[in-house]
Amino acid sequence: MIDVKNPAEGALGAPHPGIIAEICSHFKGKKPVSVALGEFPGKPGAAALAAVGAAQFQPDFLKIAFPADAPSAEIVTTLRAIRNALTDVLSDFTPIPVVAVAYADTLLSSSWTLEDFTSCAREGGAAGCLVDTWEKNGKSLPDFLSQAEIEKFIDDCRRRELFCGLAGSLKSEHFGSLIKLGPDILGVRSAACGGDRLRGEVTPERVSSLKALCS
């Protein structure tokens, strides 16, 4: 899957429309494409508008993240606003699945747990959940969640008929243990790129190496 984001604007930074258009056009029918929308705390209308804008390029998935201080009710309201907008405004398009994203390194300051989050995602009409990390400071997802917690998150998603993804500065050495837990998606950026996290470019050699770990 090709994930389109703008890391200069955050972990789930929204990319420029021209970039989305170019990537979606190039990979249409070849590889699934997901597009990050960013975060919209307290602004479900803005989130819905961003989703409709990104949907014009017909990606395969849209991702929206929720900061730790977002109330549970707001998560549900925002996801519903997005789903309703995509259904009502873009009735001629194939519905685009929405992925709800939480940040593992902010959970301690949140009023909800990952289990609560998967429940909100289901209630709001999301198709899947992803757990990522907000701070890109050298720490990875396993630094914030134990194997048992990650496994429970995956089980909660399965129980609620949501597909699940794991991300957050994952490195090749994490793949073996995480794959055994059975997530649907492992998301990487720096592990597939040469150079730093903002200007690094995807390299075929790194992608091939990561793919081999999934075999």
MIMIMI-707889 format. One line per 2 residues: their letters; for each residue x, y, z of N, C-alpha, C. Coordinates in steps of 0.02 Angstrom, whole numbers, plus 50000, padded with zeros to 5 digits. Last residue first. Example, Ala and Ser with C-alpha at 12.3 -4.5 7.8 and 13.67 -1.06 7.14 Angstrom:
2
sa = 50642:49888:50354:50684:49947:50357:50645:50002:50394 | 50660:49716:50390:50615:49775:50390:50660:49835:50390;
//
This chain:
215
sc = 50370:49372:50223:50356:49310:50187:50348:49252:50236 | 50411:49485:50283:50340:49470:50288:50322:49403:50255;
la = 50542:49501:50251:50526:49486:50321:50453:49466:50330 | 50533:49541:50120:50557:49473:50134:50542:49453:50206;
kl = 50493:49672:50135:50446:49624:50106:50467:49553:50123 | 50611:49729:50180:50554:49726:50225:50503:49675:50200;
ss = 50689:49715:50064:50711:49684:50127:50653:49677:50176 | 50618:49790:49973:50627:49719:49960:50646:49683:50024;
vr = 50634:49917:50031:50567:49889:50024:50572:49813:50014 | 50772:49934:50019:50741:49931:50086:50671:49900:50083;
ep = 50786:49934:49879:50821:49885:49920:50789:49878:49989 | 50711:50044:49833:50689:49976:49817:50722:49923:49862;
tv = 50679:50176:49949:50728:50140:49907:50703:50069:49894 | 50610:50335:49972:50598:50263:49972:50649:50229:49926;
eg = 50711:50462:50043:50673:50435:49986:50667:50360:49991 | 50707:50589:50170:50727:50523:50145:50682:50499:50089;
rl = 50666:50705:50226:50691:50709:50158:50714:50642:50130 | 50617:50670:50352:50582:50719:50311:50603:50717:50238;
rd = 50701:50577:50412:50629:50562:50409:50590:50611:50366 | 50852:50560:50308:50815:50575:50369:50740:50568:50357;
gg = 50908:50414:50212:50907:50485:50231:50866:50497:50292 | 50800:50296:50134:50867:50317:50150:50866:50391:50166;
ca = 50656:50204:50192:50688:50262:50160:50761:50268:50179 | 50589:50114:50264:50590:50102:50192:50629:50156:50155;
as = 50596:50162:50391:50625:50096:50379:50630:50080:50305 | 50522:50281:50382:50595:50285:50387:50628:50217:50372;
rv = 50393:50212:50366:50418:50265:50323:50494:50264:50325 | 50266:50085:50380:50335:50109:50390:50348:50170:50345;
gl = 50142:49984:50452:50158:50046:50417:50228:50069:50432 | 50068:49835:50426:50124:49865:50462:50144:49926:50421;
id = 49904:49767:50435:49950:49814:50403:50006:49832:50452 | 49839:49673:50510:49826:49675:50438:49879:49716:50402;
pg = 49929:49576:50633:49896:49637:50610:49885:49634:50535 | 49979:49455:50702:49927:49453:50651:49894:49518:50633;
lk = 50083:49425:50784:50021:49446:50816:49963:49453:50767 | 50190:49402:50701:50160:49344:50736:50094:49361:50769;
il = 50227:49530:50668:50192:49490:50618:50158:49430:50650 | 50299:49568:50781:50234:49599:50767:50194:49559:50717;
sg = 50416:49493:50779:50371:49485:50836:50302:49514:50820 | 50471:49534:50651:50460:49464:50669:50408:49456:50724;
fh = 50482:49677:50651:50435:49642:50608:50420:49571:50631 | 50578:49743:50721:50513:49735:50753:50467:49688:50714;
es = 50688:49757:50639:50693:49708:50694:50627:49699:50732 | 50651:49861:50555:50650:49792:50529:50653:49741:50585;
kl = 50547:49973:50650:50609:49953:50618:50605:49880:50597 | 50425:50102:50659:50441:50031:50661:50506:50017:50623;
sg = 50369:50227:50688:50442:50219:50685:50463:50146:50691 | 50225:50178:50684:50259:50215:50736:50333:50201:50738;
al = 50094:50055:50668:50145:50098:50640:50180:50133:50699 | 49974:49935:50624:50023:49957:50673:50075:49999:50638;
gc = 49798:49911:50595:49865:49926:50572:49909:49949:50630 | 49654:49810:50560:49698:49846:50606:49768:49855:50577;
fl = 49479:49813:50520:49548:49793:50505:49594:49835:50548 | 49345:49768:50625:49386:49821:50597:49453:49792:50576;
er = 49255:49691:50700:49256:49686:50627:49289:49747:50595 | 49272:49685:50833:49227:49738:50809:49226:49742:50733;
rr = 49366:49587:50846:49301:49577:50878:49249:49627:50851 | 49476:49648:50784:49444:49588:50754:49373:49579:50781;
cd = 49504:49748:50878:49485:49765:50809:49448:49707:50776 | 49538:49669:50988:49481:49715:50993:49456:49735:50924;
di = 49653:49606:50938:49594:49566:50954:49531:49610:50958 | 49738:49718:50928:49721:49679:50868:49658:49638:50880;
fk = 49744:49752:51065:49719:49799:51015:49697:49763:50952 | 49806:49637:51115:49737:49653:51135:49706:49702:51087;
ei = 49932:49649:51057:49890:49592:51040:49817:49604:51059 | 49975:49764:51122:49967:49765:51049:49921:49707:51027;
ea = 49981:49716:51253:49936:49772:51236:49924:49776:51161 | 50078:49616:51241:50010:49598:51263:49960:49653:51245;
qs = 50190:49689:51205:50163:49640:51159:50091:49622:51176 | 50160:49860:51259:50188:49793:51267:50159:49747:51213;
lf = 50194:50020:51194:50144:49967:51204:50180:49900:51210 | 50309:50096:51185:50251:50123:51220:50196:50072:51234;
dp = 50401:50031:51112:50425:50066:51172:50368:50091:51215 | 50336:49986:50999:50347:49938:51054:50377:49970:51117;
ls = 50342:50109:50919:50280:50085:50949:50292:50035:51007 | 50499:50191:50962:50453:50156:50918:50392:50132:50956;
kg = 50602:50338:50970:50566:50283:51002:50514:50255:50953 | 50649:50444:50896:50692:50385:50903:50658:50327:50937;
nk = 50548:50535:50892:50608:50552:50930:50654:50492:50941 | 50413:50588:50847:50463:50550:50808:50532:50567:50837;
ew = 50260:50579:50930:50328:50605:50930:50374:50559:50890 | 50151:50489:50899:50149:50560:50883:50220:50589:50878;
td = 50131:50329:50825:50161:50371:50876:50162:50443:50853 | 49982:50227:50801:50045:50257:50777:50078:50291:50837;
vl = 49862:50113:50756:49895:50145:50813:49965:50164:50791 | 49713:50114:50664:49785:50112:50663:49811:50144:50726;
cg = 49565:50030:50612:49602:50070:50661:49676:50061:50651 | 49429:50035:50491:49487:50007:50524:49517:50055:50573;
aa = 49315:50095:50451:49326:50027:50427:49384:49993:50462 | 49200:50191:50551:49265:50179:50522:49270:50106:50499;
gg = 49082:50223:50617:49078:50199:50547:49145:50190:50513 | 49073:50251:50750:49076:50307:50703:49075:50287:50630;
er = 49079:50127:50810:49017:50165:50815:49015:50222:50764 | 49214:50095:50781:49159:50054:50755:49093:50093:50754;
ac = 49278:50195:50852:49289:50189:50780:49232:50149:50748 | 49238:50167:50982:49217:50230:50951:49224:50226:50875;
st = 49305:50044:50998:49232:50047:51004:49205:50111:50971 | 49436:50083:50987:49409:50038:50936:49333:50037:50938;
fd = 49442:50162:51103:49452:50193:51037:49423:50148:50982 | 49428:50073:51208:49377:50124:51198:49380:50152:51127;
el = 49551:50009:51187:49489:49971:51180:49430:50018:51169 | 49639:50112:51215:49636:50086:51147:49573:50045:51135;
tw = 49546:50226:51322:49595:50174:51310:49592:50154:51236 | 49525:50401:51362:49502:50338:51335:49561:50290:51324;
ss = 49580:50516:51404:49525:50492:51445:49498:50425:51419 | 49761:50525:51397:49695:50522:51366:49642:50497:51415;
sl = 49888:50516:51436:49854:50579:51451:49784:50581:51422 | 49928:50393:51390:49928:50404:51463:49892:50468:51482;
lt = 49931:50404:51251:49874:50370:51284:49871:50384:51359 | 50031:50451:51174:49990:50501:51208:49935:50470:51250;
da = 50094:50349:51107:50134:50386:51156:50095:50442:51191 | 49998:50303:51016:50014:50263:51075:50051:50303:51129;
ya = 49869:50385:50941:49941:50389:50954:49958:50355:51020 | 49752:50323:50819:49769:50345:50887:49844:50344:50895;
va = 49645:50341:50680:49714:50333:50705:49721:50361:50775 | 49531:50261:50574:49540:50303:50633:49607:50288:50664;
vv = 49497:50261:50404:49538:50231:50456:49547:50281:50513 | 49366:50229:50291:49400:50278:50334:49436:50240:50390;
pi = 49340:50183:50121:49346:50165:50191:49387:50217:50229 | 49233:50263:50011:49303:50256:50029:49308:50239:50104;
pt = 49111:50206:49894:49127:50228:49962:49200:50214:49980 | 49126:50261:49729:49129:50203:49772:49148:50226:49842;
fd = 49025:50404:49687:49090:50371:49697:49081:50307:49738 | 48905:50465:49687:48923:50429:49626:48989:50392:49632;
sl = 48897:50534:49806:48855:50475:49798:48872:50434:49736 | 48965:50630:49884:48998:50592:49831:48961:50527:49817;
vd = 48881:50680:49980:48908:50726:49930:48937:50688:49870 | 48842:50567:50057:48792:50614:50031:48819:50656:49973;
tl = 48960:50495:50088:48902:50461:50060:48855:50510:50025 | 49047:50589:50139:49069:50548:50083:49010:50515:50048;
an = 48968:50638:50244:48988:50682:50190:49009:50642:50128 | 48956:50525:50326:48896:50556:50297:48914:50600:50238;
ri = 49092:50505:50362:49055:50453:50324:48993:50483:50290 | 49118:50626:50430:49156:50607:50371:49117:50557:50329;
ar = 49027:50616:50535:49024:50674:50489:49061:50659:50425 | 49074:50502:50598:49008:50501:50566:49001:50559:50517;
lt = 49195:50548:50646:49194:50493:50598:49127:50489:50563 | 49149:50648:50735:49191:50665:50678:49191:50610:50625;
tv = 49074:50574:50829:49042:50627:50789:49083:50644:50727 | 49174:50491:50885:49116:50462:50850:49084:50513:50804;
ie = 49257:50589:50940:49283:50540:50892:49227:50511:50851 | 49172:50651:51029:49196:50689:50971:49225:50642:50918;
as = 49154:50555:51126:49096:50575:51086:49118:50613:51023 | 49283:50552:51183:49257:50494:51147:49199:50513:51101;
pa = 49377:50705:51158:49329:50663:51195:49303:50605:51152 | 49547:50726:51132:49482:50722:51097:49435:50678:51138;
da = 49672:50721:51187:49621:50761:51222:49554:50763:51186 | 49751:50648:51100:49731:50618:51164:49676:50656:51199;
pf = 49691:50665:50929:49736:50679:50985:49708:50653:51050 | 49663:50560:50796:49630:50593:50852:49679:50603:50909;
ai = 49673:50559:50616:49699:50545:50682:49663:50586:50735 | 49616:50476:50471:49611:50535:50514:49633:50516:50585;
kl = 49634:50423:50306:49653:50413:50376:49646:50480:50413 | 49556:50333:50175:49569:50398:50205:49583:50387:50279;
fd = 49591:50228:50034:49578:50238:50105:49592:50310:50124 | 49607:50240:49898:49573:50180:49923:49556:50184:49997;
pq = 49565:50396:49815:49611:50349:49848:49571:50289:49874 | 49502:50495:49726:49483:50424:49729:49539:50379:49756;
fq = 49509:50628:49727:49563:50594:49692:49555:50518:49693 | 49405:50666:49808:49400:50682:49737:49453:50646:49696;
aa = 49442:50643:49938:49406:50590:49903:49400:50603:49829 | 49493:50763:49982:49540:50709:49966:49507:50654:49925;
gv = 49370:50832:50001:49420:50857:49956:49469:50802:49935 | 49307:50753:50097:49276:50760:50032:49327:50785:49980;
aa = 49398:50774:50202:49387:50707:50175:49356:50709:50106 | 49384:50910:50227:49449:50884:50205:49441:50815:50173;
la = 49251:50908:50272:49269:50946:50212:49335:50921:50184 | 49263:50834:50389:49221:50808:50335:49239:50843:50269;
aa = 49345:50920:50464:49369:50852:50447:49329:50824:50388 | 49261:51029:50478:49323:51037:50440:49351:50969:50419;
gp = 49162:50968:50557:49145:50995:50492:49207:51003:50448 | 49229:50935:50676:49206:50881:50632:49188:50906:50562;
kg = 49330:50997:50771:49305:51024:50708:49284:50969:50660 | 49400:50954:50884:49342:50997:50893:49311:51024:50830;
pf = 49546:50926:50794:49515:50927:50861:49458:50978:50865 | 49591:50853:50672:49544:50909:50673:49509:50913:50741;
eg = 49739:50797:50589:49697:50797:50649:49653:50859:50648 | 49762:50716:50430:49786:50755:50486:49741:50747:50547;
la = 49735:50636:50322:49698:50699:50326:49725:50744:50381 | 49823:50531:50210:49816:50558:50277:49780:50626:50275;
vs = 49771:50404:50103:49787:50476:50109:49773:50499:50180 | 49826:50257:50018:49791:50289:50075:49816:50361:50080;
vp = 49805:50150:49881:49833:50213:49906:49792:50238:49965 | 49849:49993:49807:49803:50034:49848:49839:50094:49877;
kk = 49916:49985:49642:49926:49978:49713:49874:50018:49750 | 49848:49987:49515:49911:49950:49526:49923:49935:49600;
gk = 49738:50066:49504:49733:49999:49475:49796:49958:49486 | 49839:50206:49515:49770:50182:49508:49769:50114:49473;
fh = 49963:50266:49526:49955:50199:49554:49885:50170:49546 | 49949:50392:49464:50002:50346:49444:49989:50274:49466;
sc = 49841:50451:49530:49837:50439:49458:49888:50386:49437 | 49891:50461:49659:49831:50420:49646:49824:50403:49573;
ie = 50000:50548:49637:50011:50480:49661:49951:50435:49647 | 49938:50666:49589:49990:50633:49550:49999:50560:49571;
ai = 49847:50699:49692:49823:50686:49624:49874:50646:49584 | 49935:50720:49800:49885:50666:49803:49862:50647:49733;
ig = 50003:50832:49751:50040:50770:49765:49992:50711:49767 | 49901:50926:49745:49935:50906:49684:49974:50842:49692;
ph = 49864:50941:49882:49819:50910:49834:49854:50886:49770 | 49990:50896:50002:49962:50945:49957:49920:50910:49904;
pa = 49947:50794:50147:49987:50812:50089:49953:50864:50046 | 49937:50815:50322:49900:50812:50259:49944:50833:50201;
gl = 50024:50716:50441:50017:50779:50405:49983:50770:50337 | 50034:50629:50547:49984:50615:50496:49970:50679:50456;
ag = 50141:50685:50616:50140:50612:50605:50090:50593:50551 | 50177:50844:50532:50157:50800:50587:50155:50727:50567;
ea = 50218:50912:50422:50161:50940:50459:50136:50893:50514 | 50314:50838:50363:50334:50904:50387:50279:50937:50429;
pn = 50252:50726:50312:50281:50722:50379:50305:50788:50406 | 50115:50707:50231:50165:50760:50232:50197:50762:50301;
kv = 50068:50558:50141:50064:50604:50197:50118:50657:50189 | 50007:50412:50078:50025:50480:50059:50014:50526:50119;
di = 50059:50249:50056:50029:50295:50104:50054:50366:50090 | 50025:50112:49962:50061:50176:49960:50024:50224:50005;
m = 50042:49941:50000:50000:50000:50000:50044:50062:50000;
//
